[in-house]
Amino acid sequence: MSPLNYEFKTGIAAISWVNDDIIGLGEHYSLEKILSDMQSIGYIATEMGRTFPQDLQVLKQLLGDHHLELASKFVGVLFSDPSLRDKEIEDFREWADFLQQMGCQYVITCEWGGSMHWDRRRPDGKEVIPLNDNEWDSMVIGLHLAAEICQERGMELVFHPHAGTVVEQKEEVDRLMETTDPNLVHLLYDTGHAYYGNYDPLEQLQNHYDRIKYVHYKDVRQDVLQRMKEQQWDFREGVLEGLFTVPGDGCIDFEPIIKTLMERGYQGWTIVEAEQDPDIAPPYKYAKMAKDYLDHTIAKIEKEKVNS
């Protein structure tokens, strides 16, 4: 039988070493150490973390020295607020310019309005405040405008459903896909955030494969998720307690997910992004564990394909 026509470009986010959401986690890891670890394990790319330099030439040289590409950057937006949308679009444009000059093909985007921790209008928020219809419509308008900015630069916008935000649950992800232009707004498929949002990861993959342009591999510890719900922890508390882990170390069955991506001919980034407390989950150990697991699973599926 013919070989599977897929191409996974596998990288890992720096969030396993220095956390972007919880200031203080991993501060002792230098960027040199982070990038050296990634290169040593065999990853070919990363995403921009908060300790990365924003000088284009410095960043290009640093990544080049470690034979790494920059796959993308997470850009949070407040498009749901019409009074802020124009300014948010201008800020987005600046990051799109930056990422274009870094050679990126994608801009990762997430709506912060109403979110648990990241809505700067309510920095002490402890719960998600759902958008009303007008706010949702404003978000969609903003996403379309931002996507056009990406397309003008030869890039694409991928929206990241995220725990603790207004696009978290299954029905919210489905609504986003229904209310946005499929030619403009694409989906970042994150296995861990799908599971957290009560959306079976394989089902989300099957339902929205044609919109998926970017993949985050993240696993979930079911026992921690259960305690998180029972004790009503917020997102950051869940992360600190070990909610997320690398593929193969939690409750998600990755084999059918990877098999589906391979059989559908996925071509693009597959980024390991498993935010944990690095003092509890040593980053190098878990990053290598993830790479070994992914390589083993892909080889197993390939072998089964040849023997079938």
Backbone as a ProteinNet text record, in pm:
[ID]
protein_1_A
[PRIMARY]
MSPLNYEFKTGIAAISWVNDDIIGLGEHYSLEKILSDMQSIGYIATEMGRTFPQDLQVLKQLLGDHHLELASKFVGVLFSDPSLRDKEIEDFREWADFLQQMGCQYVITCEWGGSMHWDRRRPDGKEVIPLNDNEWDSMVIGLHLAAEICQERGMELVFHPHAGTVVEQKEEVDRLMETTDPNLVHLLYDTGHAYYGNYDPLEQLQNHYDRIKYVHYKDVRQDVLQRMKEQQWDFREGVLEGLFTVPGDGCIDFEPIIKTLMERGYQGWTIVEAEQDPDIAPPYKYAKMAKDYLDHTIAKIEKEKVNS
[TERTIARY]
84.9	0	88.6	34.6	113	135.7	248.9	277.2	181.6	165.3	80.1	144.6	65.3	117	97.7	179.8	171	309.8	311.1	438.8	417.5	467.9	461.4	592.2	582.8	699.7	686.2	767.7	745.5	836.6	773.3	844.7	789.8	839.8	793.3	795.1	693.1	683.7	774.7	826	915.8	842.5	708.5	628.8	656.4	714	750.5	866.6	945.8	1059.5	1024.6	975.8	937.1	791.2	705.8	562	523	440.6	394.9	278.6	200.6	80	101.6	201.6	226.1	367.1	377.8	508.1	577.1	702.1	777.7	814.5	734.8	765.7	876.2	986.9	1094.9	1186.6	1184	1265.7	1415.4	1455.3	1597.8	1648.6	1558.6	1603.6	1640.8	1765.8	1809.7	1755.9	1745.5	1699.9	1798.6	1924.9	2026.6	2003	1971.6	1943.8	1819.7	1715.8	1590.7	1611.8	1674.8	1694.1	1791.2	1891.9	1986.6	1917	1828.7	1751.9	1666.6	1596.8	1511.3	1592	1704.4	1789.3	1842.4	1886.3	1944.2	1844.2	1718.1	1615.5	1574	1584.9	1550.9	1432.4	1386	1279.1	1336.8	1252.3	1302.2	1244.9	1156.6	1095.4	1042.7	1009.4	946.5	851	779.8	696	755.9	727.7	789.8	739.2	831	797.2	827.4	789.5	801.2	945.6	1038.9	1178.5	1257.6	1190.5	1258.9	1284.9	1398.8	1424.3	1330.3	1290	1201.8	1278.4	1410.2	1493.2	1502.3	1456.7	1448.5	1581	1686.4	1815	1872.8	1855.5	1904.8	1831.3	1698.3	1619.7	1651.9	1664.5	1698.9	1833.8	1930	2062.6	2058.4	1985.1	1975.7	1911.3	1800	1733.3	1819.2	1880.6	1965.4	2081.9	2137.8	2249.5	2209.5	2079.1	2030.7	1949.1	1955.9	1887.8	1737.6	1678.4	1536.2	1465.1	1340	1254.6	1159.3	1105.2	995.8	866.7	785	661.2	553.4	543.1	441	456.4	356.5	346.3	200.2	171.7	36.1	6.4	-100.2	-139	-279.7	-290.5	-420.1	-482	-614.8	-683.1	-811	-859.6	-987.4	-1081	-1098.1	-1183.6	-1330.6	-1368.6	-1509.2	-1557.8	-1466.8	-1502.5	-1493.1	-1606.4	-1602.4	-1522.2	-1519.9	-1447.8	-1296.6	-1250.7	-1107.2	-1059.7	-1153.2	-1117.8	-1017.4	-1035.2	-942.2	-799.7	-783.5	-649.5	-595.2	-680.8	-637.6	-591.3	-660	-620.2	-482.3	-456.8	-324.9	-215.3	-241.6	-143.5	-121.4	-229.6	-219.3	-134	-153.3	-79	71.6	110.1	252.3	310.1	235.4	284.2	284.9	185.8	184.1	307.1	343.1	463.7	587.4	594.2	708.3	718.7	607.5	609.3	636.2	585.2	616	766.1	828.6	972.6	1053.5	992	1056.4	1032.9	958.7	934.2	820.7	734.6	623.3	509.7	435.6	319.6	188.4	193.5	70.8	82	-33.6	-43.8	-147.8	-105.7	-196.9	-272.2	-405.1	-487.8	-590	-614.7	-712.2	-783	-913.2	-992	-980.1	-937.5	-919.9	-1043.6	-1134.1	-1251.3	-1332.1	-1364	-1441.8	-1365.5	-1234.3	-1155.7	-1129.3	-1082.1	-1062.5	-949.9	-839.9	-722.2	-667.5	-701.6	-624.4	-696.9	-818.3	-892.6	-841.9	-764.9	-701.2	-801.4	-925.8	-1028.7	-1073	-1045.4	-1079.2	-968.4	-850.6	-732.6	-745	-840.9	-855.4	-969.8	-1013.9	-1124.5	-1092	-1187.7	-1169.4	-1265	-1347.3	-1439.5	-1457.7	-1502.8	-1526.7	-1663.6	-1668.8	-1794.7	-1827	-1927.4	-1956.9	-1989	-1957	-1987.8	-2136.6	-2193.3	-2328.4	-2320.4	-2433.9	-2434.4	-2361	-2375.5	-2307.4	-2155.1	-2111	-1967.7	-1913.6	-1991.2	-1949.1	-1934.2	-2033.1	-2027.1	-1905.6	-1874.6	-1759	-1630.4	-1624.5	-1507.9	-1491	-1599.3	-1592.4	-1544.9	-1597.1	-1552.3	-1401.5	-1355.4	-1212.5	-1128.5	-1175.9	-1100.6	-1091.2	-1199	-1195.6	-1097.2	-1097.9	-1003.9	-859.6	-837.1	-701.9	-657.1	-749.8	-716.1	-678.2	-745.2	-710.4	-570	-534.9	-398.4	-298.7	-330.4	-242.2	-229	-341.6	-338.6	-260.4	-270	-193.3	-43.8	-2.6	137.9	175.8	85.2	113.7	105.3	30.7	16.4	-130.8	-156.3	-293.5	-314.9	-438	-476.3	-531.4	-478.1	-531.9	-583	-710	-769.6	-749.1	-710.5	-678.5	-787.8	-881	-972	-888.8	-922.8	-833.4	-913.3	-871	-932.9	-931.3	-1040.6	-1048.7	-1084.2	-1131.1	-1170.6	-1312.6	-1361.6	-1499.4	-1515.6	-1406.3	-1413.7	-1337.2	-1407.8	-1348.9	-1427.5	-1558.7	-1644	-1677.8	-1722.5	-1753.6	-1846.2	-1955.6	-2052.1	-1994.6	-1897.5	-1834.4	-1739	-1666	-1577.4	-1660.7	-1768.1	-1853.9	-1916.3	-1959	-2017.7	-1914.5	-1791.3	-1686.8	-1667.2	-1665.8	-1648.8	-1768.9	-1886.6	-2007.7	-2018.9	-1966.5	-1988.9	-1870.9	-1762.7	-1647.3	-1630.1	-1569.1	-1544.9	-1435.3	-1466	-1364.8	-1244.9	-1259.6	-1146.9	-1054.9	-1098.5	-1020.3	-972.1	-1063.9	-1032.2	-1015.8	-896.5	-865.4	-857	-846.5	-850.6	-716	-670.4	-558.9	-619.3	-581	-633.3	-542.3	-592.9	-517.8	-587.7	-522.2	-585.2	-622.1	-533.4	-557.7	-669.8	-673.1	-778.6	-912.9	-910.4	-1034.6	-1091.3	-1006.7	-1052.6	-1104.3	-1031.7	-1073.2	-1210.2	-1235.7	-1361.6	-1473.4	-1462.2	-1565.9	-1591.5	-1485.5	-1492.9	-1396.1	-1448.9	-1359.7	-1258.9	-1128.3	-1028.9	-1040.5	-1068.2	-1081.6	-1205.3	-1313.1	-1435	-1412	-1340.7	-1312.3	-1228.3	-1131.1	-1046.8	-1130.3	-1219.8	-1301.9	-1403.3	-1460.7	-1563.5	-1507.4	-1385.1	-1333.5	-1199.4	-1171.7	-1040.8	-1011.3	-1111.1	-1087.7	-1052	-1074.6	-1039.8	-906.8	-853.5	-734	-608.2	-527.7	-402.8	-280.8	-304	-194.9	-236.1	-139.6	-171	-84.2	-149.3	-80.2	-108.2	-1.7	-15.3	-1.9	-106.8	-107.2	-193.1	-148.7	-225.1	-281.5	-375.3	-445.5	-440.3	-413.9	-422	-565.1	-638	-780.1	-806.7	-721.2	-744.8	-732.8	-639.8	-624.1	-742.9	-786.9	-903.2	-1025.9	-1043.3	-1157.8	-1151.1	-1032.6	-1017.8	-1034.9	-990.8	-1005.3	-1152.8	-1234.9	-1378.8	-1442.8	-1404.6	-1465.3	-1431.2	-1305.8	-1260.9	-1266.4	-1315.8	-1335.9	-1207.9	-1099.8	-974.8	-987.4	-915.1	-908.5	-800.6	-782.9	-692	-548.9	-501.3	-363.7	-343.2	-441.3	-430.8	-425.1	-504.5	-502.7	-366.9	-306.7	-173.6	-71.8	-75.2	20	2.4	-118.7	-144.3	-114	-76.5	-38.3	-148.4	-237.9	-347.6	-297.2	-196.7	-147.6	-15.6	5.5	131.8	156.4	262.9	299.7	221.9	213.2	143.5	196.7	101	138	148.7	134.3	149.5	19.1	-90.5	-218.8	-327.9	-450	-565.9	-610.5	-554.2	-596.8	-533.1	-615.2	-565	-515.8	-385.5	-328.9	-317.1	-314.6	-290.8	-395.6	-527	-624.4	-618.4	-576.1	-561.3	-449.1	-333.7	-218.8	-246.7	-312.9	-346.6	-438.6	-536	-627.9	-553.7	-464.7	-386.3	-301	-242.3	-158.9	-242.2	-354.8	-438.8	-502.7	-529.7	-588.3	-482.2	-356	-248	-213.6	-218.3	-186.2	-44	-29.7	100.7	119.6	203	223	279.2	267.4	326.4	248.9	321.9	269.3	359.7	306.7	386.6	347.1	443.7	420.4	410.4	300.3	281.7	215.4	295.7	242.9	292.6	215.1	260.9	248.3	361.9	369.2	464.9	465.8	564.5	697.8	796.9	922.6	1001.1	971.1	1039.8	984.1	863.5	801	816.1	802.4	813.9	934.7	1052	1174.3	1154.3	1174.7	1142.6	1212.3	1342.5	1413.8	1355.5	1332.9	1279.2	1145.9	1055.7	922.3	923.5	1009.4	1019.7	1069.1	1167.9	1218.9	1114.6	1044.3	939.1	835.1	799.5	700.9	752.6	874.6	932.4	943.4	990.1	1002.8	865.9	767.1	632	574.7	588.9	536.5	607.7	739.6	815.6	775.2	759.4	721.5	581.6	489	351.4	342.4	413.5	414.1	473.8	584.5	648.5	555.2	483.4	389.2	278.4	223.9	115.8	167.2	286.8	347.2	366.9	414.9	438.3	306.1	202.1	70.7	18.7	45.7	1.3	70.9	199.5	276.9	230	195.8	159.8	12.1	-66	-210.1	-242.8
-119.4	0	124.6	235.9	359.2	416.4	482.4	539.4	654.8	683.2	794.2	925.6	1013.1	1139.6	1250.7	1251.5	1352.6	1410.9	1527.5	1584.8	1658	1600.7	1664.4	1738.8	1868.2	1946.3	1968.5	1897.8	1890.5	1984.4	2069.6	2161.2	2151.9	2237.8	2241.4	2384.8	2420.4	2556.3	2570.8	2691.1	2718.4	2722.4	2715.3	2726.1	2611.1	2500.9	2390.3	2428.4	2526.5	2573	2701	2802	2929.4	2955.4	2962	2974	3115.6	3126.2	3256.6	3310	3221	3262	3284.2	3218.5	3226.9	3279.2	3408.8	3471.7	3414.5	3375.1	3316.9	3172.6	3103.6	2963.8	2953.5	2894.3	2867.9	2984.1	3086	3204.7	3172.4	3063.4	3029.8	2963.6	2933.1	2872.5	2981.7	2981.2	3078.1	3037.4	3134.3	3104	3012.5	3029	2941.9	2797	2775.1	2640.2	2582.2	2664	2617.9	2573.6	2659.1	2628.5	2512	2504	2391.9	2259.5	2259.2	2138.3	2096.6	2192.2	2161.2	2099.5	2161.7	2112.6	1974.2	1952.6	1824.1	1710.1	1737.2	1633.3	1603.6	1702.1	1679.8	1758.5	1855.5	1941.8	2040	2083.4	2172.7	2313.6	2337.3	2469.5	2494.7	2619.8	2658.3	2773.3	2816	2935.2	3041.5	3164.8	3274.7	3280.2	3276.3	3286.9	3425.6	3449.6	3586.3	3628.5	3535	3573.3	3583.6	3566.5	3575.9	3723.1	3753.9	3892.4	3932.2	4060.4	4108.3	4180.1	4182.7	4233.7	4124.6	4156.3	4054.9	3986.8	4064.7	4006.4	3922.2	3970.3	3893.8	3760.9	3764.9	3642.8	3546	3597.3	3511.1	3442.9	3517.6	3461.4	3354.9	3384.4	3292.1	3160.4	3169.2	3047.7	2974.2	3050.8	2989.2	2913.1	2966.6	2899.7	2762.3	2743.9	2616.6	2538.8	2583	2514.3	2499.2	2606.6	2608.5	2716	2689.1	2788.1	2846.1	2963.2	3016.8	2981.7	2897	2853.1	2961.1	3028.1	3130.6	3197.8	3279.3	3343.4	3353.8	3340.9	3355.8	3505.2	3552.2	3692.7	3702.4	3746	3765.2	3896.4	3895.3	4013.9	4040	4164.2	4203.7	4254.6	4174.4	4213.5	4221.2	4154.7	4152	4286.5	4377	4510.3	4608.2	4654.3	4743.1	4870.9	4919.5	5043.5	5024.6	4900.3	4871.4	4807.5	4769.1	4683.6	4748.6	4877.5	4942.7	4941.4	4972	4969.8	4828.1	4732.5	4592.9	4547.4	4594	4559.1	4615.9	4737.6	4796.7	4720.4	4680.9	4600.5	4466.3	4407.8	4279.8	4296.3	4407.2	4432	4434.9	4493.1	4499.9	4360	4273.2	4136.3	4058.4	4083.7	4017.1	4057	4184	4229.4	4159.5	4150.9	4086.5	3939.4	3868.3	3726.1	3702.2	3790.7	3777.9	3788.3	3884.4	3902.7	3788	3714.7	3596.6	3472.2	3489	3377.6	3285.8	3332.4	3249.7	3246.2	3138.1	3123.1	3145.4	3144.8	3149.3	3248.4	3307.3	3389.2	3323.4	3278.9	3217.6	3328.9	3319.3	3426.1	3369.4	3444.3	3401.4	3524.2	3513.4	3623.9	3625.5	3741.9	3758.7	3816.9	3878.6	3940.1	3839.9	3874.2	3786.2	3669.7	3662.3	3545.9	3546.8	3433.7	3413.4	3498.5	3510.8	3579.7	3690.7	3691.3	3769.9	3893.9	3917.1	4036.7	4154.2	4243	4350	4449.4	4444.1	4531.2	4480.9	4354.2	4292.3	4194.6	4247.3	4162.5	4061.4	4080.6	3987.9	3890.1	3875.5	3785	3641.7	3572.9	3433.9	3339	3395.7	3312.4	3371.2	3288.5	3332.9	3400	3517	3586.1	3570.8	3489.6	3466.1	3595.4	3598.4	3714.4	3718	3839.2	3850.3	3849.7	3850.7	3838.2	3953	4073.7	4188.4	4175.5	4129.5	4110.3	3998.7	3893.1	3783.6	3833.8	3910.3	3963.3	4054.5	4134.4	4222.6	4140.8	4032	3942.8	3887.4	3842.3	3784.9	3889.2	4010.9	4118.1	4138.9	4145	4164.2	4051.4	3928.4	3813.5	3817.8	3857.6	3868	3975.6	4089.6	4197.2	4151.7	4083.9	4035.9	3930.4	3845.1	3741.5	3802.5	3910.9	3980.2	4040	4091.5	4141.5	4028.5	3910.7	3795.2	3759.4	3751.7	3711.7	3810.3	3939.4	4040.4	4016.4	3947.9	3919.8	3776	3705	3567	3470	3506.7	3421.7	3387.6	3306.1	3269.1	3282.6	3319.2	3329	3195.3	3145.2	3023.3	3059	3032.6	3067	2953.2	2991	2893.9	2891.9	2794.1	2775.7	2744.6	2807	2800.2	2791.9	2705.6	2696.6	2832.4	2866.7	2992.8	3111.4	3085.1	3193.2	3169.3	3263.4	3256.7	3159.2	3108.5	3001.1	2883.2	2809.1	2700.8	2571.4	2578.3	2461.4	2419	2294.5	2237.8	2327.9	2371.6	2452.2	2587.2	2637.6	2765.2	2748.9	2638.9	2611.9	2592.8	2515.7	2492.8	2623.6	2708	2836.6	2923.5	2921.7	3000.3	2954.6	2824	2771.6	2804.8	2809.6	2840	2987.4	3075.5	3219.4	3292.5	3222.4	3285.4	3231.8	3312.8	3278	3171.9	3053.8	2946.7	2980.9	3080.2	3123.2	3219.8	3266.6	3363.9	3310	3251	3207.4	3056.2	3013.9	2871.5	2832.2	2703.1	2651.4	2595.1	2636.3	2569.4	2456.6	2335.8	2217.1	2182.3	2204.4	2176.2	2063.1	1947.6	1828.9	1848.5	1912.7	1930.4	2028.1	2138.8	2237.2	2185.9	2103.4	2040.4	1952.1	1867.5	1777	1855.4	1958.8	2043.3	2104.8	2140.9	2205.6	2108.6	1984.2	1882.3	1851.7	1860.2	1826.6	1712.5	1593.5	1480.6	1520.8	1511.3	1559.4	1496	1366.6	1301.3	1353.4	1376.6	1429.5	1570.1	1654.9	1789	1781.6	1692.9	1675.2	1633.9	1538.9	1489.8	1594.1	1666.4	1765.6	1884.6	1924.7	2049.9	2034.6	1914.6	1893.2	1994.9	2026.9	2116.3	2258.4	2291.5	2424.4	2424.7	2305.9	2294.6	2318.6	2415.1	2447.5	2438.6	2404.4	2410.4	2320.5	2248.3	2150.7	2171.8	2171.2	2164.8	2028.4	1957.6	1831.3	1857.6	1825.2	1843.7	1733.1	1674.3	1569.1	1624.2	1550.4	1593.8	1482.6	1521.3	1426	1428.3	1318.8	1313.5	1335.8	1281.8	1296.2	1441.6	1513.3	1655.2	1735.5	1703.5	1772.3	1751.2	1629.8	1601	1682.4	1686.1	1765.9	1914.8	1956.8	2097.3	2136.9	2048.3	2074.9	2070.7	1971.5	1956	2072.4	2119.5	2225.1	2363.9	2368.7	2494.9	2577.6	2509.4	2581	2663.7	2773.8	2847.5	2784.5	2839.2	2778.5	2771.1	2879.6	2881.2	2782.1	2769	2670.6	2529.7	2505.7	2374.4	2341.7	2440.7	2419.8	2388.1	2463.4	2441.3	2304.1	2251.9	2120.4	2006.8	2040.6	1937.4	1895	1986	1954.6	1900.9	1966.6	1929.9	1854.4	1771.8	1700.6	1674.6	1603.8	1579.3	1460	1449.4	1335.9	1202.2	1113.7	980.7	966.9	1078.8	1076.1	1104.8	1119.7	1151.9	1058.5	1110.8	1026.3	1028.1	1115.8	1124.5	1013	949.6	845.1	913.6	926.8	1000.4	917.2	785.5	704.5	729.1	725.4	753	896.7	989.5	1129	1141.4	1084.8	1091.9	1014	900.1	819.9	897.7	967.9	1047.1	1158.5	1227.1	1333.1	1277.2	1160.7	1099	1056.5	993.2	943.4	1056.6	1167.5	1283.3	1367.5	1329.5	1398.5	1533.4	1544.2	1672.5	1715.7	1841.3	1898.3	2022.8	2017.2	2139	2114.5	2219.2	2216.7	2127.3	2050.3	1978.2	2017.7	2101.7	2161.9	2104	2046.7	2001.1	2124.4	2135.2	2250.9	2202.3	2167.1	2108.8	2189.9	2291.1	2379.3	2311.6	2305	2244.8	2328	2300.8	2361.8	2292.3	2362.9	2297.2	2243.7	2290.7	2237.2	2100.5	2070.8	1941.2	1847.3	1902.9	1824.9	1875.8	1815.8	1864	1877.8	1996.4	2020.9	1928.7	1906.3	1821	1679.7	1627.2	1491.5	1478.3	1573.7	1563.7	1595.4	1686.6	1717.8	1596.5	1526.3	1405.4	1293.3	1282.4	1182.6	1201.7	1327.2	1357.1	1320.3	1360	1332.6	1181.9	1109.5	964.2	900.2	945.1	889.5	917	1039.2	1074.8	996.4	989.2	914.5	767.3	709.2	568.5	545.2	634.9	618.8	631.8	727.6	745	622.1	572.2	453.5	332.8	319.9	208.3	215.5	333	349.8	325	375.5	351.8	202	131.5	-12.9	-85.9	-48.5	-110.7	-83.9	34.9	69.7	-17.6	-38.2	-120.3	-265.4	-312.7	-453.7	-481.6	-376.6	-396.9	-434.6
0	0	0	-52.4	-60.2	78.5	98.9	230.5	261.6	389	430.6	388.6	331.1	278.2	381.1	482	586.7	610.4	674.8	717.9	849.3	956.6	1087.3	1112.4	1133.7	1173.7	1324.4	1400.5	1545	1622.5	1701.6	1789.6	1930.2	2016.6	2155	2204.7	2279	2333.6	2454.7	2472.1	2585.3	2718.4	2714.2	2836.1	2932.9	2883.7	2973.9	3064.9	3022.9	3101.9	3180.5	3108.7	3170.7	3135.8	3238.4	3214.2	3175.7	3070.4	3024.3	3105.9	3165.2	3237.3	3385.9	3440.8	3585.4	3605.5	3629	3645.8	3769.2	3751.4	3861.3	3837.7	3754.9	3727.1	3622.6	3662.2	3569.1	3539.9	3622.8	3596.6	3593.2	3657.3	3664.4	3536.3	3441.9	3316.7	3217.8	3174.5	3074.9	2938.5	2849	2714.3	2643.2	2670.1	2611.9	2653.5	2779.6	2828.6	2762.1	2751.2	2690.9	2547.1	2468.8	2327.5	2307.4	2392	2384.3	2413	2512.5	2543.8	2424.2	2365.8	2250.5	2138	2106.4	1998.3	2030	2152	2191.5	2177.3	2208.7	2203.7	2060.3	1972.8	1833.1	1781.7	1857.6	1808.8	1706.8	1613.4	1508.5	1519.6	1617	1626.4	1766.7	1790.8	1915.7	1888.3	1992.7	1985.9	2075.8	2043.9	2116.7	2260.2	2354.5	2495.1	2547.7	2671.8	2724.8	2753.2	2756.5	2779.2	2649.1	2535.8	2406.5	2372.6	2311.2	2268.5	2155.6	2154.1	2048.8	1937.6	1948.8	1841.1	1734	1613.1	1507.3	1479.7	1462.7	1426.5	1539.6	1661.5	1777.6	1788.4	1771.2	1782.4	1668.8	1547.1	1434.4	1456.5	1506.4	1529.7	1638.9	1744.1	1857.3	1815.1	1743.5	1698.2	1595.1	1505.6	1404.1	1464.1	1570.8	1637.1	1690.3	1717.3	1771.6	1668.2	1542.3	1432.5	1460	1509.8	1541.5	1460.7	1426.8	1364	1468.7	1438.3	1518.7	1446.9	1508.9	1445.1	1453	1567.9	1583.6	1718.9	1750.9	1881.3	1918.2	2045.7	2098.9	2112.9	2046.7	2054.2	2112.1	2237.4	2300.3	2254.5	2234.5	2183.2	2262.7	2252.9	2313.4	2203.9	2101.6	1989.4	2030.2	2137.2	2178.7	2231.5	2261.9	2310.1	2193.2	2138.8	2021	2044.9	2169.4	2198.8	2194.7	2204.3	2204.4	2075.2	1990.1	1876.7	1781.2	1750.9	1657.1	1710	1839.2	1899.1	1902.9	1931.8	1934.4	1796.4	1693	1556.3	1524.3	1568.5	1543	1616	1739.3	1813.6	1745.1	1697.6	1626.7	1500.7	1430.6	1308.4	1335.3	1447.9	1482.7	1503	1571.1	1591.4	1460.4	1375.3	1245.4	1163.2	1167.2	1097.7	1153.1	1284.6	1350	1307.4	1314.4	1282.8	1134	1049.8	907.8	884.9	950.7	933.3	993.4	1085.8	1141.6	1055.1	947.1	857.4	899.1	989.2	1037.1	935.6	935.2	847.2	921	1054.9	1133	1247.9	1283.5	1404.1	1494	1612	1708.4	1780.6	1781.1	1835.9	1933	2040.6	2141	2196.6	2216	2271.4	2423.8	2477.3	2621.1	2690	2614.1	2677.7	2758.2	2882.7	2968.7	3026.5	2998.6	3041	3190.8	3238.7	3381.6	3438.3	3365.1	3419.2	3330.4	3202	3106.8	3054.1	3097	3056	3139.5	3079.3	3155.5	3212.8	3170	3226.3	3363.1	3392.2	3521.7	3558.7	3593.7	3613.6	3726.5	3815.8	3927.6	3905.8	3780.2	3751.9	3789	3847.4	3887.8	3816	3728.8	3653.3	3513.8	3421.7	3285.3	3277.9	3214.8	3191	3041.9	3007.4	2865.3	2791.5	2663.6	2581.6	2549.9	2545.6	2492.5	2339.3	2273.1	2127.8	2060.1	2112.5	2052.6	2067.5	2184.1	2206.9	2118.3	2103.6	2015.7	1872.6	1826.2	1690.4	1672.2	1775.3	1769.1	1760.5	1835.9	1829.9	1689.1	1629.2	1494.6	1394	1404	1315.1	1330.2	1454.5	1480.7	1425.9	1442	1390.6	1238.3	1173.7	1027.2	982.9	1051.4	1016.9	1040	1152.5	1184	1083.2	1042.6	944.7	810.6	774.2	649.6	658.2	775.9	797	776.1	830.3	812.2	664.8	595.5	455.2	369.5	402.3	328.9	341.5	445	471.6	439.8	373.4	336.4	452.7	557.5	675.3	697.3	798.1	832.6	982.9	1018.8	1160	1205.7	1317.6	1378.8	1518	1541.8	1670.7	1769.6	1891.4	1995.8	2102.7	2098.1	2212.1	2335.9	2447.4	2563.4	2692.6	2783.6	2914.9	2983.7	3047.2	3119.1	3032	2908.5	2818.6	2767.6	2688.6	2639.4	2523	2468.4	2368.9	2428.7	2510.7	2589.9	2572.7	2587.2	2585.2	2441.9	2428.8	2298.1	2217.3	2279.9	2205.8	2163.6	2240.2	2205.4	2086.7	2085.5	1971.9	1845.2	1855.8	1739.7	1691.3	1784.9	1746.3	1673.9	1722.8	1657	1513.2	1492.8	1358.5	1269.5	1328	1251.2	1215	1298.9	1281.3	1219.6	1190.8	1126.2	984.7	900.8	762	754.4	699.5	693.3	605.9	521.3	438.3	511.8	628.2	703.5	838	914.3	1050.5	1054.1	1092.6	1102.6	1250.2	1273.5	1410.6	1452.6	1569.7	1634.8	1717.6	1685	1751.9	1868.4	1989.7	2111.7	2185.9	2191.9	2250.3	2397.2	2473	2615.8	2644.9	2573.6	2595.6	2544.1	2438.7	2393.1	2504	2561.2	2667.2	2787.2	2825.6	2937.7	2910.1	2785	2748.7	2715.1	2760.4	2740.5	2592.7	2515.4	2373.5	2351	2322.8	2298.3	2191.1	2219.3	2123.1	1985	1978.9	1849.4	1775.9	1849.7	1787.8	1732.6	1809.5	1758.9	1631.7	1630.4	1512.7	1392.8	1413.3	1302.9	1257.2	1351.5	1317.6	1240.8	1274.6	1221	1149.9	1100.2	1039.8	929.5	850.3	736.1	779.6	906.6	956.5	1031.7	1060.3	1143.8	1061.1	1105.1	1036.2	1128.1	1255.2	1353.3	1469.5	1527.5	1632.1	1755.3	1872.7	2000.9	2063.3	2098.3	2170.7	2319.9	2392.5	2537.7	2597.1	2707.6	2774.8	2905.4	2964.8	3086.2	3189.6	3313.1	3424.2	3476.9	3453.2	3486.2	3634.4	3720.4	3864	3907.3	3847	3880.5	3827.2	3706	3649.4	3736.6	3787.3	3873.4	4002	4063.9	4186.7	4158.2	4041	4001.5	3996.8	3941.1	3933.5	4071.9	4150.4	4282.8	4374.7	4367.5	4456.9	4393.4	4269.3	4197.2	4188.7	4150.6	4128.1	4000.7	3994.6	3870.3	3781.7	3662.1	3565.2	3618.9	3675.6	3723.6	3837.3	3924.3	4032.2	3974.8	3870.4	3806.1	3747.4	3679	3620.6	3729	3837.8	3946.9	4012	4009.1	4067.3	3970.8	3846.4	3751	3655.8	3622.4	3530.2	3397	3341	3208.1	3215.1	3114.8	3101.6	2953	2922.4	2782.3	2726.9	2594.5	2533	2582.2	2611.7	2658	2807.6	2880.9	3026.9	3098.4	3023.5	3083.5	3035.1	3028.9	3000.6	2854.9	2772.5	2633	2550.3	2467.7	2378.2	2251.2	2237.8	2125.4	1997.9	2009.9	1889.8	1780.9	1811.6	1704.7	1653.7	1739	1696.8	1594.5	1629.1	1538.9	1410.7	1424.5	1306.9	1213.8	1269.6	1187.7	1114.6	1185.2	1121.9	1008.5	1030.5	928.2	807.3	833.8	724.8	645.2	711.4	642.3	572	588.9	518.8	577	709.8	773.2	738.1	701.2	667.7	755.2	853.1	931.4	1069.6	1150.4	1284.1	1379.7	1456.9	1572.7	1689.1	1775.8	1882.4	2018.1	2088.2	2225.1	2314.2	2388.3	2475.6	2603.8	2700.4	2824	2942.7	2980.5	3087.6	3223.1	3291.9	3423.8	3508.5	3637.3	3725	3698.3	3642.9	3605.3	3723.8	3844.4	3961.4	4001.1	3954.1	3982.3	3863.4	3743.8	3619.8	3542	3561.6	3495.8	3345	3289.4	3148.8	3050.2	3068	2972.6	2974	3091.8	3105.2	3033	3056	2997.5	2848.6	2807.1	2664.4	2586.7	2643.1	2577.4	2581.1	2692.9	2705.1	2594.1	2569.4	2465.8	2327.9	2298.7	2166.4	2143.3	2243.2	2230.5	2206.8	2281.5	2268.2	2128.9	2081.2	1949.2	1838.9	1847.3	1746.8	1745.9	1864.4	1875.8	1818.4	1849.6	1803.1	1651.8	1595.6	1450	1382	1436.3	1378.2	1384.2	1493.4	1509.3	1405.5	1385.1	1287.6	1146.6	1117.4	986	961.7	1061.4	1047.5	1022.6	1095.8	1077.3	936.3	885.3	749.2	646.5	662.6	567.8	572.1	692.5	709.7	680.5	659.5	639.1	494.7
[MASK]
++++++++++++++++++++++++++++++++++++++++++++++++++++++++++++++++++++++++++++++++++++++++++++++++++++++++++++++++++++++++++++++++++++++++++++++++++++++++++++++++++++++++++++++++++++++++++++++++++++++++++++++++++++++++++++++++++++++++++++++++++++++++++++++++++++++++++++++++++++++++++++++++++++++++++++++++++++

